[in-house]
């Protein structure tokens, strides 16, 4: 896609890179960007050639959430400006969290509001040292969306999540790492390479097993141990029947490095 597109989409060697491309607006989400992001993520989820996804932004922001200029125009027209939650934000989060392949968020700058929610929906977050996070919503008189009420408290606990949602503030990269929001923090200039390295490693890994891990974590978040054990047993049988598992066992016995094909 051309650099004039609001979202760039590229697939190379099994890795789909989805890049928010409104750097002049700090990757704020207008309707065009939201639809392109939603459709790009769905495309990656459905493409059997894609084995991992890297989500990032161009410029000094990852994503600052809703484009408030467009939102203000929608409010002035007395339309239902917040239909965007159901039409765009929920499908984006569902696509990230629900796709049966790993998603890496390379957070290059500010991630606020929905941008924060998108990052937390990913399976792995590598964060530039100069990046930051903010819930933002109550600062403009809104409740939370983009899954933050579900994801944030699972990372930081319900008490701290309430604090961050009721009193939005800047969470720098160092604090994000302490809180468990960021799995890895790197210098700003190293982020592009680090993000690609992590995502490419996942794209070369056992895709069926990764899908099972995502499903198990999602299920366990809302179910008791006894039920989770049953789901784990089922998912293990699925992963155990994969060609990658059998190839990896054979490679182990032969004292060779396994080569996964994602099947």
Secondary structure, 3 states (H helix, E strand, C coil): CCCCCCEEEEEECCEEEEEECCHHHCCCECHHHHHHHHHHHHHHHHCCCCCEEEEEECCCEEECCECHHHHHHHHHCCCCHHHHHHHHHHHHHHHHHHCCCEEEEEECCEEECHHHHHHHHCCEEEEECCCEEECCHHHHCCCCCCCHHHHHHHHHCHHHHHHHHHCCCCEEHHHHHHHCCCCEEECHHHHHHHHHHHHHHHHCCCHHHHHHHHHHHHHHCCCCHHHHHHHHHHHHHHHHCCHHHHHHHHHHHCCCCCCCCCC
